[in-house]
Amino acid sequence: MNEDDASPELKWYAIGKLWPLLVSLGSAMVMLLAFFIPSVQDQWDRYQSREVIQQYEHLGDQFFEEERFDMAEKAYEKAFEMSEEKRLDIEVKRLNAKVNRVSLEPKWGAKPPEDVQDIDFQFLLHLQKDKTDPRQRVFILNSYGIYLSGVGRTADARAALEEALQLDPNDVLAYVNLGNLFDQMKEKAEAEKYYRKALTLQPTNIQAHYNAGLLYAEQKRWPEAVKEFESALQQDPEDADIARELAHARQHSEETPSPQQPPGNK
């Protein structure tokens, strides 16, 4: 007997037998959809969060390259927060930006920001200890030297900056910082030596020209001070501090009488 020959009663009997199974399958499908749809939404939310985190991280990278370390720290902080504090690589970037804020202080030996601590530098230097590329460690050591000079630990500052030069003997910033440090320690001849070394490596370095000019002005070596300030101003004609120091040095240079020539033989 084929299906078409089955009586209505038999068909309803078969449907009655299958109905619980159909209901069970339907319930299972509903439960599956109830589980699957939020999962899709969750995946979409995670994707969007990753995109926003990445944007904040890239923004921090850009600020860091521009040496706007305060803004870089804020961008990294936001990215780390949005990652639910799981992206430790971003937290390391934030800490790196934080400690490098000390290099934004225009006055050498000034007290560092209160939220920057010695342990921050130690942590970053420990991470960089076994890296094959020393450039990042050199960068941190320069900032560490500035920090240590600001808290009065001049011997430790010198050790940090000399380690930077051991890793990279051509690092201009380390020579400038050592010049500043020796100037702070009243060792003027050593300070001048490091400024001159920095300018040998990079003749257009504004910091070296400007700081050498300040050193010569302090020693009343006015013509040499004028020369250094002029070289610095050529690199940044809009810098008001350099222009002011140049005008001051020129004034003194004009007022200083030239040494008299010894009388010639008759």
LUMMARRO-127940 format. One record per residue (C-alpha): residue number from 1; chain; x, y, z. Coordinates in steps of 0.5 Angstrom, whole numbers, plus 500, padded with zeros to 3 digits. Layout:
% residues N
n / chain / x / y / z
NUM / A / X / Y / Z .
...
//
This chain:
% residues 266
n / chain / x / y / z
1 / A / 500 / 500 / 500 .
2 / A / 503 / 507 / 498 .
3 / A / 502 / 513 / 502 .
4 / A / 496 / 516 / 497 .
5 / A / 492 / 510 / 499 .
6 / A / 493 / 511 / 507 .
7 / A / 487 / 512 / 510 .
8 / A / 486 / 519 / 513 .
9 / A / 486 / 516 / 520 .
10 / A / 493 / 513 / 519 .
11 / A / 495 / 520 / 516 .
12 / A / 493 / 523 / 523 .
13 / A / 496 / 518 / 527 .
14 / A / 503 / 518 / 523 .
15 / A / 503 / 526 / 524 .
16 / A / 501 / 525 / 532 .
17 / A / 507 / 521 / 533 .
18 / A / 511 / 526 / 529 .
19 / A / 509 / 532 / 533 .
20 / A / 513 / 531 / 539 .
21 / A / 519 / 530 / 535 .
22 / A / 517 / 536 / 531 .
23 / A / 516 / 541 / 537 .
24 / A / 523 / 538 / 540 .
25 / A / 526 / 540 / 533 .
26 / A / 523 / 547 / 533 .
27 / A / 525 / 548 / 541 .
28 / A / 532 / 546 / 539 .
29 / A / 532 / 551 / 533 .
30 / A / 529 / 557 / 538 .
31 / A / 535 / 555 / 543 .
32 / A / 540 / 555 / 538 .
33 / A / 538 / 562 / 535 .
34 / A / 537 / 565 / 542 .
35 / A / 545 / 563 / 543 .
36 / A / 547 / 564 / 536 .
37 / A / 544 / 571 / 535 .
38 / A / 547 / 574 / 541 .
39 / A / 554 / 571 / 539 .
40 / A / 554 / 574 / 533 .
41 / A / 552 / 581 / 536 .
42 / A / 558 / 580 / 541 .
43 / A / 563 / 578 / 535 .
44 / A / 561 / 585 / 532 .
45 / A / 562 / 589 / 538 .
46 / A / 569 / 586 / 539 .
47 / A / 570 / 587 / 532 .
48 / A / 568 / 595 / 533 .
49 / A / 572 / 595 / 539 .
50 / A / 578 / 592 / 536 .
51 / A / 578 / 598 / 531 .
52 / A / 577 / 603 / 536 .
53 / A / 583 / 601 / 540 .
54 / A / 587 / 600 / 534 .
55 / A / 585 / 608 / 532 .
56 / A / 587 / 610 / 539 .
57 / A / 594 / 606 / 539 .
58 / A / 596 / 609 / 532 .
59 / A / 594 / 616 / 534 .
60 / A / 599 / 615 / 540 .
61 / A / 604 / 612 / 536 .
62 / A / 603 / 619 / 531 .
63 / A / 604 / 623 / 537 .
64 / A / 610 / 619 / 540 .
65 / A / 614 / 620 / 533 .
66 / A / 612 / 628 / 534 .
67 / A / 615 / 628 / 541 .
68 / A / 608 / 630 / 544 .
69 / A / 609 / 625 / 549 .
70 / A / 603 / 628 / 554 .
71 / A / 598 / 627 / 548 .
72 / A / 601 / 620 / 546 .
73 / A / 600 / 618 / 554 .
74 / A / 593 / 620 / 554 .
75 / A / 592 / 616 / 547 .
76 / A / 595 / 609 / 549 .
77 / A / 591 / 610 / 556 .
78 / A / 585 / 610 / 552 .
79 / A / 587 / 604 / 548 .
80 / A / 589 / 600 / 554 .
81 / A / 582 / 602 / 558 .
82 / A / 578 / 600 / 552 .
83 / A / 582 / 593 / 551 .
84 / A / 579 / 592 / 558 .
85 / A / 587 / 592 / 561 .
86 / A / 588 / 586 / 557 .
87 / A / 593 / 589 / 552 .
88 / A / 599 / 590 / 556 .
89 / A / 603 / 592 / 550 .
90 / A / 599 / 598 / 549 .
91 / A / 601 / 599 / 557 .
92 / A / 608 / 599 / 556 .
93 / A / 607 / 604 / 550 .
94 / A / 604 / 608 / 555 .
95 / A / 609 / 608 / 560 .
96 / A / 614 / 609 / 555 .
97 / A / 611 / 616 / 553 .
98 / A / 610 / 617 / 560 .
99 / A / 617 / 617 / 562 .
100 / A / 619 / 621 / 556 .
101 / A / 615 / 627 / 558 .
102 / A / 621 / 629 / 562 .
103 / A / 625 / 631 / 556 .
104 / A / 619 / 636 / 555 .
105 / A / 622 / 640 / 561 .
106 / A / 626 / 646 / 557 .
107 / A / 630 / 647 / 563 .
108 / A / 636 / 642 / 565 .
109 / A / 636 / 640 / 572 .
110 / A / 628 / 642 / 573 .
111 / A / 624 / 637 / 578 .
112 / A / 621 / 632 / 574 .
113 / A / 613 / 631 / 574 .
114 / A / 611 / 628 / 580 .
115 / A / 607 / 622 / 577 .
116 / A / 614 / 620 / 574 .
117 / A / 618 / 615 / 578 .
118 / A / 624 / 611 / 578 .
119 / A / 621 / 604 / 578 .
120 / A / 618 / 606 / 571 .
121 / A / 625 / 607 / 568 .
122 / A / 627 / 601 / 571 .
123 / A / 621 / 597 / 569 .
124 / A / 622 / 599 / 561 .
125 / A / 630 / 598 / 562 .
126 / A / 629 / 591 / 564 .
127 / A / 624 / 590 / 558 .
128 / A / 630 / 592 / 553 .
129 / A / 635 / 589 / 557 .
130 / A / 636 / 583 / 552 .
131 / A / 633 / 586 / 545 .
132 / A / 638 / 586 / 539 .
133 / A / 636 / 593 / 537 .
134 / A / 639 / 598 / 543 .
135 / A / 636 / 604 / 540 .
136 / A / 630 / 604 / 544 .
137 / A / 634 / 603 / 550 .
138 / A / 638 / 609 / 549 .
139 / A / 632 / 613 / 548 .
140 / A / 630 / 611 / 555 .
141 / A / 637 / 612 / 558 .
142 / A / 637 / 619 / 555 .
143 / A / 630 / 621 / 559 .
144 / A / 633 / 617 / 565 .
145 / A / 639 / 621 / 565 .
146 / A / 634 / 627 / 565 .
147 / A / 630 / 625 / 570 .
148 / A / 636 / 623 / 575 .
149 / A / 639 / 630 / 574 .
150 / A / 632 / 633 / 576 .
151 / A / 632 / 629 / 583 .
152 / A / 640 / 631 / 584 .
153 / A / 643 / 624 / 583 .
154 / A / 648 / 627 / 578 .
155 / A / 653 / 621 / 579 .
156 / A / 647 / 616 / 577 .
157 / A / 645 / 621 / 571 .
158 / A / 652 / 620 / 568 .
159 / A / 652 / 613 / 569 .
160 / A / 646 / 612 / 565 .
161 / A / 648 / 617 / 559 .
162 / A / 655 / 614 / 559 .
163 / A / 651 / 607 / 558 .
164 / A / 647 / 610 / 552 .
165 / A / 654 / 612 / 549 .
166 / A / 656 / 605 / 550 .
167 / A / 650 / 602 / 546 .
168 / A / 651 / 608 / 541 .
169 / A / 657 / 612 / 540 .
170 / A / 654 / 617 / 535 .
171 / A / 648 / 618 / 539 .
172 / A / 648 / 626 / 539 .
173 / A / 642 / 627 / 544 .
174 / A / 647 / 623 / 549 .
175 / A / 652 / 628 / 548 .
176 / A / 648 / 634 / 549 .
177 / A / 645 / 631 / 555 .
178 / A / 652 / 630 / 558 .
179 / A / 654 / 637 / 556 .
180 / A / 648 / 639 / 560 .
181 / A / 650 / 635 / 566 .
182 / A / 657 / 637 / 566 .
183 / A / 655 / 644 / 566 .
184 / A / 650 / 643 / 572 .
185 / A / 656 / 640 / 576 .
186 / A / 660 / 646 / 574 .
187 / A / 665 / 643 / 570 .
188 / A / 665 / 647 / 564 .
189 / A / 671 / 645 / 560 .
190 / A / 667 / 638 / 560 .
191 / A / 661 / 641 / 558 .
192 / A / 664 / 645 / 552 .
193 / A / 667 / 638 / 550 .
194 / A / 661 / 634 / 549 .
195 / A / 657 / 640 / 546 .
196 / A / 663 / 640 / 541 .
197 / A / 662 / 633 / 540 .
198 / A / 655 / 633 / 539 .
199 / A / 656 / 639 / 533 .
200 / A / 661 / 635 / 530 .
201 / A / 656 / 629 / 529 .
202 / A / 650 / 634 / 527 .
203 / A / 652 / 641 / 526 .
204 / A / 645 / 643 / 525 .
205 / A / 643 / 641 / 532 .
206 / A / 639 / 647 / 535 .
207 / A / 640 / 644 / 543 .
208 / A / 648 / 644 / 542 .
209 / A / 649 / 651 / 539 .
210 / A / 644 / 654 / 544 .
211 / A / 647 / 651 / 550 .
212 / A / 654 / 652 / 548 .
213 / A / 652 / 659 / 547 .
214 / A / 649 / 659 / 554 .
215 / A / 656 / 657 / 556 .
216 / A / 660 / 662 / 553 .
217 / A / 655 / 667 / 555 .
218 / A / 656 / 665 / 562 .
219 / A / 664 / 665 / 561 .
220 / A / 663 / 672 / 558 .
221 / A / 666 / 669 / 551 .
222 / A / 661 / 674 / 547 .
223 / A / 663 / 673 / 540 .
224 / A / 663 / 665 / 541 .
225 / A / 656 / 666 / 544 .
226 / A / 654 / 670 / 538 .
227 / A / 656 / 665 / 533 .
228 / A / 653 / 659 / 537 .
229 / A / 646 / 663 / 538 .
230 / A / 646 / 665 / 530 .
231 / A / 647 / 658 / 528 .
232 / A / 641 / 656 / 533 .
233 / A / 637 / 661 / 530 .
234 / A / 638 / 659 / 523 .
235 / A / 635 / 653 / 525 .
236 / A / 629 / 656 / 528 .
237 / A / 628 / 663 / 526 .
238 / A / 621 / 663 / 530 .
239 / A / 625 / 661 / 537 .
240 / A / 624 / 667 / 542 .
241 / A / 629 / 665 / 547 .
242 / A / 634 / 664 / 542 .
243 / A / 633 / 671 / 539 .
244 / A / 633 / 674 / 546 .
245 / A / 640 / 671 / 548 .
246 / A / 643 / 673 / 541 .
247 / A / 641 / 680 / 542 .
248 / A / 643 / 680 / 549 .
249 / A / 650 / 677 / 547 .
250 / A / 651 / 682 / 541 .
251 / A / 650 / 687 / 546 .
252 / A / 655 / 685 / 550 .
253 / A / 660 / 683 / 544 .
254 / A / 659 / 690 / 542 .
255 / A / 661 / 693 / 549 .
256 / A / 667 / 689 / 550 .
257 / A / 673 / 692 / 547 .
258 / A / 677 / 689 / 542 .
259 / A / 684 / 687 / 545 .
260 / A / 690 / 691 / 543 .
261 / A / 695 / 689 / 538 .
262 / A / 702 / 689 / 541 .
263 / A / 706 / 694 / 539 .
264 / A / 710 / 692 / 532 .
265 / A / 718 / 692 / 532 .
266 / A / 721 / 699 / 529 .
//
